[in-house]
Amino acid sequence: MYLHLGQSVVVPEAEIIGVFDLDNTTGSHITRKYLADAEKKGLVISVSDELPKSFVVCCEKNPLPHGQRPSVTKQKDRADSKIRIYLSQLNSQTLLKRAGTTQIS
């Protein structure tokens, strides 16, 4: 399944790590630092020109060549992954309802 984040942006639900409310989470200096570092690395994608209300952290796995098995080590798995953070004008509860859930497991 896919989750529509706003405008014309959709992401596979299997790639979603978390959906976060900006008002509640940016009170923490750790979250602000994480988002600032991600912005510097070019990992943040704004879905709309409107004021963002939430952010969605996604991890896109790079496809493996045919016949190649996934790595066993966590370090290698991180290298094979691509993190993206989407800023959405939709609030986190709206996105969770679109996903058909009220919580992320």
DSSP file (Angstrom, degrees, kcal/mol; ACC not computed):
  #  RESIDUE AA STRUCTURE BP1 BP2  ACC     N-H-->O    O-->H-N    N-H-->O    O-->H-N    TCO  KAPPA ALPHA  PHI   PSI    X-CA   Y-CA   Z-CA
    1    1 A M              0   0    0      0, 0.0    12,-2.7     0, 0.0    13,-0.5   0.000 360.0 360.0 360.0 159.7    0.0    0.0    0.0
    2    2 A Y  E     -A   12   0A   0     10,-0.3     2,-0.5    11,-0.1     8,-0.0  -0.883 360.0-141.1-121.0 152.1    1.0    3.6   -0.5
    3    3 A L  E     -A   11   0A   0      8,-3.1     8,-2.1    -2,-0.3     2,-0.6  -0.966  13.8-139.7-116.0 126.0    0.5    6.7    1.7
    4    4 A H  E     -A   10   0A   0     -2,-0.5     6,-0.2     6,-0.2     3,-0.1  -0.748  17.4-175.4 -84.3 117.7   -0.4   10.0    0.1
    5    5 A L  E     -     0   0A   0      4,-2.6    85,-0.5    -2,-0.6    84,-0.3   0.533  54.4 -74.6 -92.1  -8.2    1.5   12.7    1.9
    6    6 A G  E >  S+A    9   0A   0      3,-0.8     3,-2.5     1,-0.2    -1,-0.4  -0.483  99.8  25.0 126.4 159.7    0.0   15.7    0.0
    7    7 A Q  T 3  S-     0   0    0      1,-0.3    -1,-0.2    -2,-0.2    41,-0.1  -0.338 129.4 -36.2  50.7-123.0    0.3   17.3   -3.4
    8    8 A S  T 3  S+     0   0    0     39,-0.3     2,-0.5    -3,-0.1    -1,-0.3   0.024 105.8 118.9-116.9  27.5    1.5   14.5   -5.7
    9    9 A V  E <   +A    6   0A   0     -3,-2.5    -4,-2.6    38,-0.1    -3,-0.8  -0.842  31.5 167.9-102.8 124.7    3.8   12.7   -3.3
   10   10 A V  E     -A    4   0A   0     -2,-0.5    -6,-0.2    -6,-0.2    -2,-0.0  -0.976  10.8-168.5-129.6 146.5    3.1    9.1   -2.3
   11   11 A V  E     -A    3   0A   0     -8,-2.1    -8,-3.1    -2,-0.3     2,-0.2  -0.976  33.1-101.3-131.8 147.4    5.4    6.7   -0.4
   12   12 A P  E >   -A    2   0A   0      0, 0.0     3,-1.6     0, 0.0     4,-0.4  -0.485  27.2-135.0 -65.1 134.2    5.1    2.9    0.1
   13   13 A E  G >  S+     0   0    0    -12,-2.7     3,-1.2     1,-0.3   -11,-0.1   0.809 102.8  65.8 -60.7 -29.7    3.9    2.2    3.6
   14   14 A A  G 3  S+     0   0    0    -13,-0.5    -1,-0.3     1,-0.3   -12,-0.1   0.726  99.2  52.8 -65.7 -20.8    6.5   -0.4    4.0
   15   15 A E  G <  S+     0   0    0     -3,-1.6    44,-2.8    43,-0.1     2,-0.4   0.550  83.6 108.6 -90.3  -8.9    9.2    2.3    3.9
   16   16 A I  E <   +B   58   0B   0     -3,-1.2    42,-0.2    -4,-0.4     3,-0.1  -0.566  37.4 175.7 -78.0 124.3    7.7    4.4    6.6
   17   17 A I  E     -     0   0B   0     40,-3.2     2,-0.3    -2,-0.4    41,-0.2   0.824  66.4 -21.0 -89.8 -40.9    9.7    4.5    9.8
   18   18 A G  E     -B   57   0B   0     39,-1.4    39,-2.3     2,-0.0     2,-0.5  -0.979  44.8-138.1-168.3 154.9    7.5    7.1   11.6
   19   19 A V  E     -B   56   0B   0     -2,-0.3     2,-0.4    37,-0.2    37,-0.2  -0.988  32.2-171.1-118.5 124.5    5.0    9.9   11.3
   20   20 A F  E     -B   55   0B   0     35,-2.9    35,-2.3    -2,-0.5     2,-0.5  -0.935  24.7-128.1-127.4 140.9    5.7   12.8   13.6
   21   21 A D  E  >  -B   54   0B   0     -2,-0.4     4,-2.2    33,-0.2     5,-0.3  -0.732  17.3-148.4 -82.6 125.4    3.8   16.0   14.6
   22   22 A L  H  > S+     0   0    0     31,-2.2     4,-2.1    -2,-0.5    32,-0.1   0.884  94.0  54.2 -65.3 -39.0    6.1   19.0   14.2
   23   23 A D  H  4 S+     0   0    0     30,-0.5    -1,-0.2     1,-0.2     4,-0.2   0.905 115.7  38.4 -62.5 -41.0    4.5   21.0   17.1
   24   24 A N  H  4 S+     0   0    0      1,-0.1     3,-0.3     2,-0.1    -1,-0.2   0.838 121.6  40.4 -79.3 -34.1    5.0   18.2   19.6
   25   25 A T  H >< S+     0   0    0     -4,-2.2     3,-1.5     1,-0.2     6,-0.3   0.782 100.3  66.5 -92.0 -26.9    8.4   16.9   18.5
   26   26 A T  T 3< S+     0   0    0     -4,-2.1    -1,-0.2     1,-0.3    -2,-0.1   0.490  81.5  80.2 -79.1   1.2   10.4   20.0   17.7
   27   27 A G  T 3  S+     0   0    0     -3,-0.3     2,-0.4    -4,-0.2    -1,-0.3   0.720  80.9  82.0 -70.3 -21.1   10.3   21.1   21.3
   28   28 A S  S <> S-     0   0    0     -3,-1.5     4,-2.0     1,-0.1     5,-0.2  -0.710  75.8-146.0 -87.5 132.0   13.2   18.6   21.8
   29   29 A H  H  > S+     0   0    0     -2,-0.4     4,-2.2     1,-0.2     5,-0.2   0.793 100.1  60.3 -65.7 -26.8   16.6   19.9   20.9
   30   30 A I  H  > S+     0   0    0      2,-0.2     4,-2.4     1,-0.2    -1,-0.2   0.917 106.3  45.0 -66.9 -43.6   17.5   16.3   19.7
   31   31 A T  H  > S+     0   0    0     -6,-0.3     4,-2.7     2,-0.2     5,-0.2   0.916 112.4  51.5 -66.4 -43.0   14.7   16.4   17.1
   32   32 A R  H  X S+     0   0    0     -4,-2.0     4,-2.4    -7,-0.2    -2,-0.2   0.911 112.0  47.2 -60.3 -41.9   15.7   19.9   16.0
   33   33 A K  H  X S+     0   0    0     -4,-2.2     4,-2.8     2,-0.2     5,-0.2   0.913 111.0  51.8 -65.4 -42.7   19.3   18.8   15.6
   34   34 A Y  H  X S+     0   0    0     -4,-2.4     4,-2.3     1,-0.2    -2,-0.2   0.934 113.2  44.0 -59.3 -46.7   18.2   15.6   13.7
   35   35 A L  H  X S+     0   0    0     -4,-2.7     4,-2.2     2,-0.2    -1,-0.2   0.886 113.6  50.7 -67.5 -38.4   16.1   17.7   11.2
   36   36 A A  H  X S+     0   0    0     -4,-2.4     4,-2.1    -5,-0.2    -2,-0.2   0.921 112.1  46.9 -65.3 -43.3   18.8   20.3   10.8
   37   37 A D  H  X S+     0   0    0     -4,-2.8     4,-1.7     2,-0.2    -2,-0.2   0.906 112.5  49.9 -63.7 -41.7   21.5   17.7   10.1
   38   38 A A  H  <>S+     0   0    0     -4,-2.3     5,-2.7    -5,-0.2     6,-0.5   0.884 109.0  52.7 -64.4 -38.3   19.2   15.9    7.6
   39   39 A E  H ><5S+     0   0    0     -4,-2.2     3,-1.2     1,-0.2    -2,-0.2   0.920 107.8  51.0 -62.5 -44.2   18.5   19.3    5.9
   40   40 A K  H 3<5S+     0   0    0     -4,-2.1    -1,-0.2     1,-0.3    -2,-0.2   0.843 110.0  50.5 -61.8 -34.2   22.2   19.9    5.5
   41   41 A K  T 3<5S-     0   0    0     -4,-1.7    -1,-0.3    -5,-0.1    -2,-0.2   0.491 116.3-115.3 -83.5  -3.6   22.6   16.4    3.9
   42   42 A G  T < 5S+     0   0    0     -3,-1.2    -3,-0.2    -4,-0.4    -2,-0.1   0.755  79.9 124.3  77.7  24.8   19.8   17.1    1.5
   43   43 A L      < +     0   0    0     -5,-2.7    42,-2.8    -6,-0.1     2,-0.5   0.534  45.6  92.4 -93.5  -7.9   17.5   14.4    2.9
   44   44 A V  E     -c   85   0B   0     -6,-0.5     2,-0.5    40,-0.2    42,-0.2  -0.765  53.1-172.0 -96.0 129.6   14.6   16.6    3.6
   45   45 A I  E     -c   86   0B   0     40,-3.3    42,-2.7    -2,-0.5     2,-0.5  -0.979  15.0-144.6-121.7 122.0   11.9   17.0    1.0
   46   46 A S  E     -c   87   0B   0     -2,-0.5    42,-0.2    40,-0.2    40,-0.1  -0.758   6.5-164.3 -87.5 126.2    9.1   19.5    1.4
   47   47 A V  S    S+     0   0    0     40,-2.9     2,-0.3    -2,-0.5   -39,-0.3   0.779  70.9  14.8 -79.5 -28.1    5.8   18.2    0.0
   48   48 A S        -     0   0    0     39,-0.4    -1,-0.1     2,-0.2    39,-0.0  -0.929  66.0-123.1-144.8 162.0    4.1   21.7   -0.2
   49   49 A D  S    S+     0   0    0     -2,-0.3    -1,-0.0     2,-0.1    -2,-0.0   0.560  86.3  97.1 -82.0  -9.7    4.9   25.4    0.0
   50   50 A E  S    S-     0   0    0      1,-0.1    -2,-0.2     0, 0.0    -3,-0.1  -0.258  96.8 -76.1 -74.3 166.7    2.4   25.6    3.0
   51   51 A L        -     0   0    0      1,-0.1    -1,-0.1    38,-0.1     2,-0.1  -0.472  56.0-120.4 -63.3 123.9    3.6   25.6    6.6
   52   52 A P        -     0   0    0      0, 0.0    37,-0.3     0, 0.0     3,-0.1  -0.416  30.1-179.0 -71.8 144.0    4.4   22.0    7.5
   53   53 A K        +     0   0    0     35,-2.7   -31,-2.2    37,-0.3   -30,-0.5   0.555  67.1  15.1-112.5 -18.1    2.5   20.3   10.3
   54   54 A S  E     -BD  21  88B   0     34,-1.9    34,-2.5   -33,-0.3     2,-0.4  -0.954  59.6-143.0-149.1 165.5    4.2   16.9   10.3
   55   55 A F  E     -BD  20  87B   0    -35,-2.3   -35,-2.9    -2,-0.3     2,-0.5  -0.997   9.5-153.0-135.5 146.7    7.2   15.0    9.0
   56   56 A V  E     -BD  19  86B   0     30,-2.5    30,-2.7    -2,-0.4     2,-0.6  -0.969   7.0-151.0-120.7 123.4    7.5   11.5    7.8
   57   57 A V  E     -BD  18  85B   0    -39,-2.3   -40,-3.2    -2,-0.5   -39,-1.4  -0.843  21.3-178.8 -96.7 124.9   10.8    9.5    8.0
   58   58 A C  E     -BD  16  84B   0     26,-3.1    26,-2.5    -2,-0.6     2,-0.5  -0.919  20.4-154.4-124.9 149.5   11.2    6.9    5.3
   59   59 A C  E     - D   0  83B   0    -44,-2.8     2,-0.6    -2,-0.3    24,-0.2  -0.946  11.7-161.4-125.3 108.4   13.9    4.3    4.6
   60   60 A E  E     - D   0  82B   0     22,-3.2    22,-2.2    -2,-0.5     2,-0.3  -0.803  12.6-142.0 -93.2 118.7   14.1    3.3    1.0
   61   61 A K  E     - D   0  81B   0     -2,-0.6    20,-0.2    20,-0.2    17,-0.1  -0.621  16.8-124.4 -78.5 134.4   16.0    0.0    0.5
   62   62 A N        -     0   0    0     18,-2.6     2,-0.1    -2,-0.3    -1,-0.1  -0.635  33.7-109.5 -74.8 133.4   18.1   -0.1   -2.6
   63   63 A P        -     0   0    0      0, 0.0    -1,-0.1     0, 0.0     3,-0.1  -0.377  30.5-127.6 -65.2 141.8   17.2   -3.1   -4.7
   64   64 A L        -     0   0    0      4,-0.1     3,-0.1     1,-0.1    -3,-0.0  -0.628  29.5 -97.7 -86.8 146.8   19.7   -5.8   -4.7
   65   65 A P    >   -     0   0    0      0, 0.0     3,-2.4     0, 0.0    -1,-0.1  -0.274  60.3 -75.2 -58.3 151.7   21.0   -7.2   -8.0
   66   66 A H  T 3  S+     0   0    0      1,-0.3     3,-0.1    -3,-0.1     0, 0.0  -0.230 119.6  12.0 -53.6 128.5   19.3  -10.4   -9.1
   67   67 A G  T 3  S+     0   0    0      1,-0.3     2,-0.3    -3,-0.1    -1,-0.3   0.272  95.0 124.6  88.4 -11.1   20.5  -13.4   -7.1
   68   68 A Q    <   -     0   0    0     -3,-2.4    -1,-0.3     1,-0.0    -4,-0.1  -0.669  53.5-138.7 -85.4 137.5   22.3  -11.3   -4.4
   69   69 A R        -     0   0    0     -2,-0.3     3,-0.1     1,-0.1    -1,-0.0  -0.637  25.8 -98.6 -93.0 150.3   21.3  -11.9   -0.8
   70   70 A P        -     0   0    0      0, 0.0    -1,-0.1     0, 0.0     7,-0.1  -0.314  46.0 -99.1 -65.1 151.8   20.8   -9.1    1.7
   71   71 A S        -     0   0    0      1,-0.1     9,-0.0     2,-0.1     6,-0.0  -0.328  18.1-145.5 -70.1 152.1   23.7   -8.5    4.1
   72   72 A V  S    S+     0   0    0     -3,-0.1     2,-0.2    -2,-0.0    -1,-0.1   0.761  74.8  84.2 -87.9 -28.8   23.6   -9.9    7.6
   73   73 A T  S  > S-     0   0    0      1,-0.1     4,-1.8     4,-0.0     5,-0.1  -0.515  73.5-138.4 -82.6 143.9   25.4   -7.0    9.3
   74   74 A K  H  > S+     0   0    0      1,-0.2     4,-2.3     2,-0.2     5,-0.2   0.869 102.3  58.5 -65.7 -37.3   23.5   -3.9   10.4
   75   75 A Q  H  > S+     0   0    0      1,-0.2     4,-1.7     2,-0.2    -1,-0.2   0.918 107.8  45.8 -60.2 -44.4   26.2   -1.6    9.1
   76   76 A K  H  > S+     0   0    0      1,-0.2     4,-1.6     2,-0.2    -1,-0.2   0.893 109.6  55.1 -66.0 -39.6   25.9   -2.9    5.6
   77   77 A D  H  < S+     0   0    0     -4,-1.8     4,-0.2     1,-0.2    -2,-0.2   0.886 106.6  51.3 -61.7 -38.5   22.1   -2.7    5.8
   78   78 A R  H >< S+     0   0    0     -4,-2.3     3,-1.3     1,-0.2    -1,-0.2   0.893 108.2  51.7 -64.4 -38.5   22.4    1.0    6.6
   79   79 A A  H 3< S+     0   0    0     -4,-1.7    -1,-0.2     1,-0.3    -2,-0.2   0.802 108.0  52.6 -67.4 -28.1   24.7    1.5    3.7
   80   80 A D  T 3< S+     0   0    0     -4,-1.6   -18,-2.6    -5,-0.1     2,-0.3   0.427 101.4  80.9 -85.6   1.2   22.1   -0.2    1.4
   81   81 A S  E <   - D   0  61B   0     -3,-1.3     2,-0.5    -4,-0.2   -20,-0.2  -0.749  63.6-150.6-111.6 155.4   19.3    2.2    2.7
   82   82 A K  E     - D   0  60B   0    -22,-2.2   -22,-3.2    -2,-0.3     2,-0.3  -0.963  13.4-150.7-127.1 113.6   18.4    5.7    1.7
   83   83 A I  E     + D   0  59B   0     -2,-0.5     2,-0.4   -24,-0.2   -24,-0.2  -0.649  16.8 179.5 -83.8 137.3   16.7    7.8    4.4
   84   84 A R  E     - D   0  58B   0    -26,-2.5   -26,-3.1    -2,-0.3     2,-0.5  -0.994  14.5-156.8-135.0 141.5   14.3   10.5    3.3
   85   85 A I  E     -cD  44  57B   0    -42,-2.8   -40,-3.3    -2,-0.4     2,-0.5  -0.981  10.4-160.0-121.6 120.4   12.3   13.0    5.5
   86   86 A Y  E     -cD  45  56B   0    -30,-2.7   -30,-2.5    -2,-0.5     2,-0.6  -0.866   7.0-150.1-102.8 128.1    9.1   14.4    4.0
   87   87 A L  E     -cD  46  55B   0    -42,-2.7   -40,-2.9    -2,-0.5   -39,-0.4  -0.871  23.2-169.0 -93.9 123.7    7.6   17.6    5.4
   88   88 A S  E     - D   0  54B   0    -34,-2.5   -35,-2.7    -2,-0.6   -34,-1.9  -0.888  32.0-144.1-119.3 145.0    3.9   17.5    4.9
   89   89 A Q  S    S+     0   0    0     -2,-0.4     2,-0.3   -37,-0.3   -83,-0.1   0.567  82.2  90.1 -78.1  -9.5    1.2   20.2    5.3
   90   90 A L  S    S-     0   0    0    -85,-0.5   -37,-0.3   -36,-0.1    -2,-0.2  -0.631  85.4-113.3 -86.3 145.8   -1.1   17.5    6.6
   91   91 A N     >  -     0   0    0     -2,-0.3     4,-1.8     1,-0.1     3,-0.3  -0.369  27.2-109.5 -76.9 162.7   -1.2   16.8   10.4
   92   92 A S  H  > S+     0   0    0    -39,-0.3     4,-2.4     1,-0.2     5,-0.2   0.843 116.1  55.9 -62.7 -36.1    0.1   13.5   11.7
   93   93 A Q  H  > S+     0   0    0      2,-0.2     4,-2.2     1,-0.2    -1,-0.2   0.887 106.3  51.1 -65.5 -38.0   -3.4   12.2   12.7
   94   94 A T  H  > S+     0   0    0     -3,-0.3     4,-2.2     2,-0.2    -1,-0.2   0.917 110.9  48.4 -62.8 -43.5   -4.7   12.7    9.1
   95   95 A L  H  X S+     0   0    0     -4,-1.8     4,-1.6     1,-0.2    -2,-0.2   0.898 110.9  50.4 -65.1 -39.8   -1.7   10.8    7.7
   96   96 A L  H  X>S+     0   0    0     -4,-2.4     5,-2.5     2,-0.2     4,-0.5   0.888 109.8  50.7 -66.2 -37.5   -2.3    8.0   10.2
   97   97 A K  H ><5S+     0   0    0     -4,-2.2     3,-1.0     1,-0.2    -2,-0.2   0.902 108.3  52.6 -65.5 -39.3   -6.0    7.8    9.3
   98   98 A R  H 3<5S+     0   0    0     -4,-2.2    -1,-0.2     1,-0.3    -2,-0.2   0.850 107.4  52.6 -62.4 -33.1   -5.0    7.6    5.6
   99   99 A A  H 3<5S-     0   0    0     -4,-1.6    -1,-0.3     2,-0.2    -2,-0.2   0.601 116.9-118.0 -78.2 -10.4   -2.7    4.7    6.4
  100  100 A G  T <<5S+     0   0    0     -3,-1.0     2,-0.3    -4,-0.5    -3,-0.2   0.757  80.7  93.2  81.5  24.4   -5.6    3.0    8.1
  101  101 A T      < -     0   0    0     -5,-2.5    -1,-0.3     1,-0.1    -2,-0.2  -0.961  62.0-150.1-144.0 159.5   -4.0    3.0   11.6
  102  102 A T  S    S+     0   0    0     -2,-0.3     2,-0.3     1,-0.2    -5,-0.1   0.410  86.1  29.3-108.7  -2.0   -4.0    5.1   14.7
  103  103 A Q  S    S-     0   0    0     -7,-0.1     2,-0.5     0, 0.0    -1,-0.2  -0.993  75.7-119.5-152.4 154.8   -0.5    4.1   15.8
  104  104 A I              0   0    0     -2,-0.3   -87,-0.0     1,-0.1    -8,-0.0  -0.829 360.0 360.0 -94.4 131.9    2.8    3.0   14.2
  105  105 A S              0   0    0     -2,-0.5    -1,-0.1     0, 0.0     0, 0.0   0.452 360.0 360.0 -92.5 360.0    3.9   -0.4   15.3
